[in-house]
Amino acid sequence: MVDFHTCTFCGEQMEPGTGKMYVRKDGTIFYFCCSKCQNNYRLGRVPRRVAWTKAGRKALGKE
């Protein structure tokens, strides 16, 4: 069974073997599909306020 992960920032499905996994000291695991998502997370941006993320599209009423 193949385990798909969801990007922590944008909400996209990632295929196994792609993306990055970031683990904090407290044990929280974050998955990022690309450097764009990782950099936006590092900058402290909230996914609901970024228009191209799934959470952002839902907040704007597009989906």
N, CA, C and O atoms as CSV, one atom per row, in Angstrom:
chain,resi,resn,atom,element,x,y,z
A,1,MET,N,N,0.842,-1.177,0.000
A,1,MET,CA,C,0.000,0.000,0.000
A,1,MET,C,C,0.888,1.241,0.000
A,1,MET,O,O,1.763,1.390,0.853
A,2,VAL,N,N,0.659,2.108,-0.942
A,2,VAL,CA,C,1.445,3.323,-1.081
A,2,VAL,C,C,0.834,4.394,-0.182
A,2,VAL,O,O,-0.377,4.615,-0.189
A,3,ASP,N,N,1.694,5.053,0.591
A,3,ASP,CA,C,1.231,6.078,1.522
A,3,ASP,C,C,1.476,7.459,0.924
A,3,ASP,O,O,2.623,7.867,0.738
A,4,PHE,N,N,0.394,8.177,0.625
A,4,PHE,CA,C,0.499,9.525,0.092
A,4,PHE,C,C,0.486,10.513,1.248
A,4,PHE,O,O,-0.236,10.328,2.228
A,5,HIS,N,N,1.285,11.555,1.127
A,5,HIS,CA,C,1.315,12.610,2.126
A,5,HIS,C,C,0.697,13.869,1.535
A,5,HIS,O,O,0.679,14.053,0.318
A,6,THR,N,N,0.198,14.720,2.396
A,6,THR,CA,C,-0.388,15.988,1.985
A,6,THR,C,C,0.553,17.113,2.395
A,6,THR,O,O,1.065,17.126,3.514
A,7,CYS,N,N,0.775,18.047,1.495
A,7,CYS,CA,C,1.633,19.189,1.796
A,7,CYS,C,C,1.014,19.985,2.943
A,7,CYS,O,O,-0.180,20.284,2.931
A,8,THR,N,N,1.829,20.319,3.919
A,8,THR,CA,C,1.354,21.041,5.093
A,8,THR,C,C,0.882,22.440,4.734
A,8,THR,O,O,-0.048,22.949,5.360
A,9,PHE,N,N,1.488,23.065,3.757
A,9,PHE,CA,C,1.138,24.441,3.432
A,9,PHE,C,C,0.018,24.534,2.394
A,9,PHE,O,O,-1.003,25.171,2.652
A,10,CYS,N,N,0.190,23.915,1.232
A,10,CYS,CA,C,-0.792,24.118,0.161
A,10,CYS,C,C,-1.895,23.071,0.123
A,10,CYS,O,O,-2.946,23.323,-0.467
A,11,GLY,N,N,-1.695,21.913,0.727
A,11,GLY,CA,C,-2.732,20.896,0.769
A,11,GLY,C,C,-2.740,19.942,-0.405
A,11,GLY,O,O,-3.667,19.141,-0.527
A,12,GLU,N,N,-1.752,19.994,-1.267
A,12,GLU,CA,C,-1.676,19.097,-2.423
A,12,GLU,C,C,-1.191,17.705,-2.007
A,12,GLU,O,O,-0.439,17.564,-1.042
A,13,GLN,N,N,-1.628,16.684,-2.744
A,13,GLN,CA,C,-1.149,15.322,-2.514
A,13,GLN,C,C,0.243,15.179,-3.118
A,13,GLN,O,O,0.518,15.700,-4.199
A,14,MET,N,N,1.123,14.462,-2.403
A,14,MET,CA,C,2.481,14.240,-2.890
A,14,MET,C,C,2.692,12.751,-3.105
A,14,MET,O,O,2.240,11.927,-2.311
A,15,GLU,N,N,3.374,12.419,-4.173
A,15,GLU,CA,C,3.716,11.035,-4.435
A,15,GLU,C,C,4.867,10.622,-3.528
A,15,GLU,O,O,5.667,11.464,-3.122
A,16,PRO,N,N,4.958,9.340,-3.207
A,16,PRO,CA,C,6.084,8.879,-2.384
A,16,PRO,C,C,7.412,9.147,-3.070
A,16,PRO,O,O,7.545,8.965,-4.281
A,17,GLY,N,N,8.391,9.579,-2.291
A,17,GLY,CA,C,9.713,9.864,-2.827
A,17,GLY,C,C,9.884,11.277,-3.310
A,17,GLY,O,O,10.945,11.620,-3.832
A,18,THR,N,N,8.866,12.119,-3.154
A,18,THR,CA,C,8.976,13.511,-3.581
A,18,THR,C,C,8.770,14.427,-2.385
A,18,THR,O,O,8.234,14.013,-1.357
A,19,GLY,N,N,9.197,15.669,-2.528
A,19,GLY,CA,C,8.992,16.655,-1.477
A,19,GLY,C,C,10.008,16.553,-0.358
A,19,GLY,O,O,10.994,15.822,-0.448
A,20,LYS,N,N,9.739,17.315,0.712
A,20,LYS,CA,C,10.630,17.342,1.867
A,20,LYS,C,C,9.825,17.094,3.135
A,20,LYS,O,O,8.663,17.487,3.243
A,21,MET,N,N,10.462,16.440,4.079
A,21,MET,CA,C,9.858,16.227,5.385
A,21,MET,C,C,10.683,17.009,6.397
A,21,MET,O,O,11.900,16.845,6.470
A,22,TYR,N,N,10.028,17.855,7.173
A,22,TYR,CA,C,10.692,18.671,8.191
A,22,TYR,C,C,10.140,18.264,9.546
A,22,TYR,O,O,8.926,18.252,9.749
A,23,VAL,N,N,11.041,17.926,10.483
A,23,VAL,CA,C,10.637,17.499,11.820
A,23,VAL,C,C,11.174,18.497,12.832
A,23,VAL,O,O,12.378,18.741,12.897
A,24,ARG,N,N,10.266,19.076,13.627
A,24,ARG,CA,C,10.669,20.018,14.668
A,24,ARG,C,C,11.207,19.268,15.874
A,24,ARG,O,O,11.083,18.047,15.960
A,25,LYS,N,N,11.801,19.997,16.799
A,25,LYS,CA,C,12.363,19.384,18.000
A,25,LYS,C,C,11.287,18.746,18.872
A,25,LYS,O,O,11.563,17.797,19.606
A,26,ASP,N,N,10.049,19.267,18.793
A,26,ASP,CA,C,8.968,18.709,19.606
A,26,ASP,C,C,8.316,17.488,18.955
A,26,ASP,O,O,7.378,16.920,19.515
A,27,GLY,N,N,8.802,17.076,17.777
A,27,GLY,CA,C,8.301,15.879,17.126
A,27,GLY,C,C,7.222,16.135,16.094
A,27,GLY,O,O,6.714,15.180,15.506
A,28,THR,N,N,6.851,17.375,15.849
A,28,THR,CA,C,5.847,17.702,14.846
A,28,THR,C,C,6.443,17.524,13.452
A,28,THR,O,O,7.543,18.002,13.175
A,29,ILE,N,N,5.716,16.839,12.584
A,29,ILE,CA,C,6.194,16.546,11.234
A,29,ILE,C,C,5.461,17.424,10.234
A,29,ILE,O,O,4.235,17.522,10.268
A,30,PHE,N,N,6.212,18.064,9.342
A,30,PHE,CA,C,5.669,18.884,8.277
A,30,PHE,C,C,6.142,18.314,6.948
A,30,PHE,O,O,7.308,17.944,6.810
A,31,TYR,N,N,5.248,18.242,5.971
A,31,TYR,CA,C,5.590,17.796,4.625
A,31,TYR,C,C,5.412,18.972,3.674
A,31,TYR,O,O,4.394,19.664,3.715
A,32,PHE,N,N,6.406,19.195,2.816
A,32,PHE,CA,C,6.349,20.273,1.841
A,32,PHE,C,C,6.560,19.685,0.459
A,32,PHE,O,O,7.475,18.888,0.250
A,33,CYS,N,N,5.707,20.082,-0.495
A,33,CYS,CA,C,5.807,19.540,-1.848
A,33,CYS,C,C,6.885,20.254,-2.663
A,33,CYS,O,O,7.457,19.666,-3.581
A,34,CYS,N,N,7.165,21.523,-2.332
A,34,CYS,CA,C,8.149,22.284,-3.096
A,34,CYS,C,C,8.764,23.358,-2.208
A,34,CYS,O,O,8.302,23.599,-1.093
A,35,SER,N,N,9.803,23.995,-2.714
A,35,SER,CA,C,10.474,25.038,-1.943
A,35,SER,C,C,9.591,26.271,-1.793
A,35,SER,O,O,9.748,27.030,-0.837
A,36,LYS,N,N,8.668,26.479,-2.721
A,36,LYS,CA,C,7.731,27.595,-2.624
A,36,LYS,C,C,6.889,27.484,-1.347
A,36,LYS,O,O,6.714,28.464,-0.623
A,37,CYS,N,N,6.378,26.297,-1.084
A,37,CYS,CA,C,5.575,26.069,0.120
A,37,CYS,C,C,6.439,26.168,1.376
A,37,CYS,O,O,6.018,26.745,2.378
A,38,GLN,N,N,7.630,25.614,1.323
A,38,GLN,CA,C,8.522,25.635,2.476
A,38,GLN,C,C,8.923,27.064,2.831
A,38,GLN,O,O,8.936,27.419,4.009
A,39,ASN,N,N,9.248,27.887,1.841
A,39,ASN,CA,C,9.646,29.259,2.093
A,39,ASN,C,C,8.486,30.105,2.609
A,39,ASN,O,O,8.681,30.954,3.479
A,40,ASN,N,N,7.288,29.885,2.088
A,40,ASN,CA,C,6.129,30.608,2.591
A,40,ASN,C,C,5.842,30.241,4.035
A,40,ASN,O,O,5.443,31.099,4.823
A,41,TYR,N,N,6.039,28.977,4.396
A,41,TYR,CA,C,5.849,28.557,5.782
A,41,TYR,C,C,6.895,29.203,6.694
A,41,TYR,O,O,6.573,29.656,7.792
A,42,ARG,N,N,8.140,29.242,6.236
A,42,ARG,CA,C,9.217,29.855,7.017
A,42,ARG,C,C,8.986,31.349,7.239
A,42,ARG,O,O,9.357,31.893,8.279
A,43,LEU,N,N,8.376,32.004,6.264
A,43,LEU,CA,C,8.086,33.432,6.378
A,43,LEU,C,C,6.914,33.709,7.320
A,43,LEU,O,O,6.624,34.866,7.624
A,44,GLY,N,N,6.251,32.671,7.774
A,44,GLY,CA,C,5.149,32.833,8.723
A,44,GLY,C,C,3.816,33.133,8.071
A,44,GLY,O,O,2.898,33.612,8.737
A,45,ARG,N,N,3.693,32.863,6.786
A,45,ARG,CA,C,2.442,33.127,6.094
A,45,ARG,C,C,1.391,32.079,6.467
A,45,ARG,O,O,1.707,30.909,6.686
A,46,VAL,N,N,0.162,32.519,6.531
A,46,VAL,CA,C,-0.957,31.642,6.872
A,46,VAL,C,C,-1.563,31.133,5.562
A,46,VAL,O,O,-1.888,31.943,4.694
A,47,PRO,N,N,-1.726,29.813,5.390
A,47,PRO,CA,C,-2.256,29.285,4.122
A,47,PRO,C,C,-3.638,29.829,3.763
A,47,PRO,O,O,-3.966,29.912,2.579
A,48,ARG,N,N,-4.446,30.196,4.732
A,48,ARG,CA,C,-5.780,30.735,4.439
A,48,ARG,C,C,-5.712,32.079,3.730
A,48,ARG,O,O,-6.656,32.455,3.035
A,49,ARG,N,N,-4.622,32.803,3.891
A,49,ARG,CA,C,-4.494,34.138,3.294
A,49,ARG,C,C,-3.725,34.140,1.986
A,49,ARG,O,O,-3.548,35.193,1.374
A,50,VAL,N,N,-3.267,32.976,1.550
A,50,VAL,CA,C,-2.549,32.865,0.281
A,50,VAL,C,C,-3.514,32.266,-0.740
A,50,VAL,O,O,-4.035,31.169,-0.540
A,51,ALA,N,N,-3.750,32.989,-1.831
A,51,ALA,CA,C,-4.835,32.650,-2.754
A,51,ALA,C,C,-4.649,31.324,-3.488
A,51,ALA,O,O,-5.648,30.703,-3.853
A,52,TRP,N,N,-3.420,30.859,-3.722
A,52,TRP,CA,C,-3.211,29.661,-4.537
A,52,TRP,C,C,-3.261,28.364,-3.740
A,52,TRP,O,O,-3.171,27.291,-4.336
A,53,THR,N,N,-3.399,28.417,-2.420
A,53,THR,CA,C,-3.487,27.198,-1.618
A,53,THR,C,C,-4.933,26.714,-1.562
A,53,THR,O,O,-5.858,27.473,-1.850
A,54,LYS,N,N,-5.125,25.451,-1.190
A,54,LYS,CA,C,-6.480,24.921,-1.083
A,54,LYS,C,C,-7.260,25.635,0.013
A,54,LYS,O,O,-8.443,25.931,-0.159
A,55,ALA,N,N,-6.603,25.916,1.142
A,55,ALA,CA,C,-7.267,26.627,2.237
A,55,ALA,C,C,-7.608,28.054,1.821
A,55,ALA,O,O,-8.650,28.583,2.208
A,56,GLY,N,N,-6.740,28.674,1.039
A,56,GLY,CA,C,-6.987,30.029,0.572
A,56,GLY,C,C,-8.146,30.097,-0.410
A,56,GLY,O,O,-8.951,31.027,-0.357
A,57,ARG,N,N,-8.238,29.123,-1.301
A,57,ARG,CA,C,-9.336,29.090,-2.248
A,57,ARG,C,C,-10.670,28.858,-1.532
A,57,ARG,O,O,-11.697,29.429,-1.899
A,58,LYS,N,N,-10.626,28.013,-0.510
A,58,LYS,CA,C,-11.843,27.756,0.260
A,58,LYS,C,C,-12.269,28.998,1.038
A,58,LYS,O,O,-13.460,29.296,1.126
A,59,ALA,N,N,-11.296,29.729,1.607
A,59,ALA,CA,C,-11.603,30.938,2.366
A,59,ALA,C,C,-12.161,32.043,1.466
A,59,ALA,O,O,-12.998,32.833,1.901
A,60,LEU,N,N,-11.699,32.100,0.213
A,60,LEU,CA,C,-12.188,33.108,-0.729
A,60,LEU,C,C,-13.494,32.719,-1.393
A,60,LEU,O,O,-14.083,33.522,-2.117
A,61,GLY,N,N,-13.960,31.486,-1.157
A,61,GLY,CA,C,-15.219,31.042,-1.737
A,61,GLY,C,C,-15.094,30.537,-3.162
A,61,GLY,O,O,-16.092,30.443,-3.876
A,62,LYS,N,N,-13.866,30.208,-3.588
A,62,LYS,CA,C,-13.658,29.712,-4.951
A,62,LYS,C,C,-13.965,28.213,-5.078
A,62,LYS,O,O,-14.286,27.740,-6.168
A,63,GLU,N,N,-13.870,27.482,-3.994
A,63,GLU,CA,C,-14.148,26.035,-4.028
A,63,GLU,C,C,-15.212,25.684,-3.030
A,63,GLU,O,O,-15.584,24.517,-2.908
